[in-house]
Amino acid sequence: MNKLGWKKTRITLIETGRVRLDAQEAGVLADAYQLPRRERAALMELTELAGIRSLADELAWVASHKFRKTTATILDEAGHSARQVADQLGHSRTSTTLDDYIGRKVRNPAAAEALDAALRPIHEDDRQVPEGPGH
C-alpha cells in the first residue's frame, strides 16, 4: 500500500490508462499532489471528459483472442482437423486448440435419454395435485 491506500496494481492500471479515474479518485490524487486550484480544475475537467463513453468503449470486447477464436470456429466448421486448425493458429499442441478455441459440440443423446428417464418420475410426482379433503 501507499499514501493513498491504493494497491500498486490499481495505480499501475491508472498510470497506463487501462482504467479510468472517477471524480472522487481524481480529487484524491489532486490532494495527494497538492495541485494548485487551476491545475486541479483542469484535472477534474479532463477526468470528466475521459469518462464520456466512446465508440472505442463499445468495441473494447474486440481483442485478438476473439479473432483467433473466430478463425478456429470457421476452420472447424469447414471440416478442418484439430491439427490443421492448431497449425493455422500457431499452436504446437492440439489440446490447446481444442480446449481454448474449439468448443465441444458433440452431444450424447443416450445420456440425455437416461437422465430424462431417471428424473421424469420425480418431476411428474411434483406436478401431481394431492388428493384428499379440501382439494
C-alpha positions, 0 to 999 in steps of 0.5 A: 500500500501507499499514501493513498491506500491504493494497491500498486496494481490499481495505480499501475492500471491508472498510470497506463490508462487501462482504467479510468479515474472517477471524480472522487479518485481524481480529487484524491490524487489532486490532494495527494499532489497538492495541485494548485486550484487551476491545475486541479480544475483542469484535472477534474475537467479532463477526468470528466471528459475521459469518462464520456463513453466512446465508440472505442468503449463499445468495441473494447470486447474486440481483442485478438483472442476473439479473432483467433477464436473466430478463425478456429470456429470457421476452420472447424466448421469447414471440416478442418482437423484439430491439427490443421486448425492448431497449425493455422493458429500457431499452436504446437499442441492440439489440446490447446486448440481444442480446449481454448478455441474449439468448443465441444459440440458433440452431444450424447443423446443416450445420456440425455435419454437416461437422465430424462428417464431417471428424473421424469418420475420425480418431476411428474410426482411434483406436478401431481395435485394431492388428493384428499379433503379440501382439494 
